[in-house]
Amino acid sequence: MNRNRLIEKTAPTILFLGATRFISTICLCIVLSNASAAAEEQIALFACADKDLTAFSAIEARGAANDMPNNRLAQAGVMLLQAQQDCYNGKVREAVALYDEIIKLVPANRP
Protein backbone atom coordinates (compact mmCIF):
# COMPACT_ATOMS: atom_id res chain seq x y z
CA MET A 1 0.00 0.00 0.00
CA ASN A 2 1.21 3.45 -0.90
CA ARG A 3 2.29 5.64 2.05
CA ASN A 4 0.09 8.58 0.95
CA ARG A 5 -2.88 6.27 0.59
CA LEU A 6 -2.28 4.88 4.09
CA ILE A 7 -2.17 8.41 5.51
CA GLU A 8 -5.38 9.30 3.67
CA LYS A 9 -7.16 6.30 5.21
CA THR A 10 -5.87 6.61 8.78
CA ALA A 11 -5.72 10.39 9.24
CA PRO A 12 -9.50 10.88 9.59
CA THR A 13 -9.68 8.06 12.16
CA ILE A 14 -6.83 9.53 14.18
CA LEU A 15 -8.41 12.99 14.05
CA PHE A 16 -11.78 11.57 15.09
CA LEU A 17 -10.25 9.73 18.07
CA GLY A 18 -8.33 12.83 19.11
CA ALA A 19 -11.44 15.01 18.87
CA THR A 20 -13.47 12.45 20.81
CA ARG A 21 -10.91 12.39 23.62
CA PHE A 22 -10.78 16.17 23.67
CA ILE A 23 -14.57 16.49 23.90
CA SER A 24 -14.72 13.78 26.58
CA THR A 25 -12.10 15.63 28.62
CA ILE A 26 -14.05 18.88 28.37
CA CYS A 27 -17.28 17.13 29.44
CA LEU A 28 -15.52 15.55 32.40
CA CYS A 29 -14.12 18.92 33.47
CA ILE A 30 -17.58 20.48 33.31
CA VAL A 31 -19.10 17.68 35.38
CA LEU A 32 -16.34 17.89 37.99
CA SER A 33 -16.58 21.67 38.24
CA ASN A 34 -20.34 21.43 38.76
CA ALA A 35 -19.81 18.80 41.46
CA SER A 36 -17.26 21.04 43.14
CA ALA A 37 -19.63 24.01 43.01
CA ALA A 38 -22.42 21.89 44.48
CA ALA A 39 -20.14 20.77 47.32
CA GLU A 40 -19.14 24.37 48.06
CA GLU A 41 -22.80 25.36 48.10
CA GLN A 42 -23.60 22.56 50.55
CA ILE A 43 -20.78 23.68 52.86
CA ALA A 44 -22.07 27.26 52.71
CA LEU A 45 -25.60 26.11 53.55
CA PHE A 46 -24.32 24.14 56.54
CA ALA A 47 -22.35 27.16 57.77
CA CYS A 48 -25.44 29.36 57.49
CA ALA A 49 -27.66 26.79 59.18
CA ASP A 50 -25.25 26.33 62.09
CA LYS A 51 -24.84 30.06 62.70
CA ASP A 52 -28.57 30.68 62.25
CA LEU A 53 -29.46 28.10 64.87
CA THR A 54 -26.93 29.52 67.33
CA ALA A 55 -28.10 33.11 66.84
CA PHE A 56 -31.80 32.22 66.93
CA SER A 57 -31.33 30.17 70.10
CA ALA A 58 -29.49 33.05 71.77
CA ILE A 59 -32.27 35.52 70.91
CA GLU A 60 -34.92 33.07 72.08
CA ALA A 61 -33.10 32.34 75.37
CA ARG A 62 -32.65 36.03 76.19
CA GLY A 63 -36.29 36.73 75.34
CA ALA A 64 -37.50 33.89 77.56
CA ALA A 65 -35.25 35.00 80.43
CA ASN A 66 -36.56 38.57 80.04
CA ASP A 67 -33.16 39.91 81.11
CA MET A 68 -32.33 42.06 78.08
CA PRO A 69 -33.94 45.25 76.76
CA ASN A 70 -36.61 44.64 74.13
CA ASN A 71 -35.05 47.08 71.67
CA ARG A 72 -31.81 45.09 71.74
CA LEU A 73 -33.68 41.86 71.09
CA ALA A 74 -35.61 43.52 68.27
CA GLN A 75 -32.37 44.77 66.72
CA ALA A 76 -30.95 41.23 66.90
CA GLY A 77 -34.13 39.89 65.26
CA VAL A 78 -33.82 42.31 62.35
CA MET A 79 -30.14 41.41 61.98
CA LEU A 80 -31.12 37.73 61.97
CA LEU A 81 -33.55 38.31 59.11
CA GLN A 82 -30.85 40.16 57.15
CA ALA A 83 -28.36 37.34 57.71
CA GLN A 84 -30.92 34.79 56.52
CA GLN A 85 -31.54 36.87 53.40
CA ASP A 86 -27.79 37.11 52.76
CA CYS A 87 -27.46 33.33 53.02
CA TYR A 88 -30.37 32.87 50.65
CA ASN A 89 -28.70 35.21 48.15
CA GLY A 90 -25.37 33.38 48.40
CA LYS A 91 -23.57 36.07 50.40
CA VAL A 92 -22.29 33.58 52.94
CA ARG A 93 -19.32 35.60 54.24
CA GLU A 94 -21.52 38.61 54.94
CA ALA A 95 -24.15 36.41 56.57
CA VAL A 96 -21.66 34.62 58.82
CA ALA A 97 -20.19 37.96 59.90
CA LEU A 98 -23.69 39.24 60.71
CA TYR A 99 -24.51 36.08 62.67
CA ASP A 100 -21.31 36.60 64.68
CA GLU A 101 -22.40 40.17 65.45
CA ILE A 102 -25.78 38.88 66.65
CA ILE A 103 -24.13 36.33 68.92
CA LYS A 104 -21.96 39.09 70.45
CA LEU A 105 -24.98 41.41 70.82
CA VAL A 106 -27.16 38.73 72.41
CA PRO A 107 -24.96 36.13 74.09
CA ALA A 108 -26.68 32.83 74.86
CA ASN A 109 -25.19 32.66 78.35
CA ARG A 110 -25.28 35.76 80.47
CA PRO A 111 -22.01 36.37 82.39
N, C-alpha and C positions, 0 to 999 in steps of 0.2 A: 504494500500500500504506500502510496506517495505521502511524503511528510506533510505537505500542504493540505492534502485531502484529510489526513488524520486530524490535523489542527482544526479544520473546518467542521469535522464531526464532533470533536470533543470539547471545543471551546464553548459552545452554547450550554452544554451540560455543566461544565465547570463554573460558568457564570451564574447559571441557575442555582447551583448548590451554594455558591458564595452569597448570592442575594438572599436565599432562604435562611442561611445561618445569620446573616446580618439582621434580617427582619425578626427572626426568632429572638435574637439578643435584645433588640429594641423592645419587643413585647415583654420579655422577662424583666427588663429594667423598669418598665412602666408598672407592671404588676407589683414588683418589689417596692417601688417608691410609694405606691398607693397603700401597701400593707404597712409601710413605715409611717406614713401620715396617719393611718387609722390607729396605730399603736400610740403615737404621740397624742392624738385626740383623746384616746382612752385615759392616758396618764393625766392629761389636763382635767378631764372630767372627774377623775378620782381626787385630784388635788382640790378642786372646787368643792366637791361633795364633803370632803373631810373638813375643810375650813368652814364651810357653811354650817355643818352640824355643830362644830365647836362654838361658833359665834352665836348661832341661834340658841343653843343650850345656855350660854352665858347670859344672854338677854332674858331668856325665860326664867332662869334661876334668880336673877336680880329682881325681876318683876314679882315673882312669887314671894321673895323675902321682904319685899317692900322696903328695902334699905338704900335705895338710890333715887335721886330726883327723877320725876316723870319726864322732864324735858331731855334729860340725858339718855333715858331709855328710848324715847321717841327718836332722838338723833341717831342712836345706834340702829334702830329699826329702819330708818330711811337709808342709812349707809348699807345695811344688809340687803335691801332691795336693789341698790345700785350695784353692789358686788355680784348679786345673782344675775343682773342684767349684763354685766361685763362678762361673766362666765358664759352666758348664753350666746353672746356676740363673739366669743373666741378671744377676748382680752384677758387671758388667764393671769398674766403678771399683774395687771392693774387690779384684778379682782382679789388675788391673794394678798396684795399689799393692803387693800381696803379691809379685807377680813382681819388682817393682823391689827389694823388700827381699831377695829371694833373690839377685838379681844383685849386690847390695852385700855380702851375707854370703859368697857364693862367686863371686868375680870370675873371669871366664874367663881373663884374663891375670894372672899373678902379677907384682907389681911387683918 
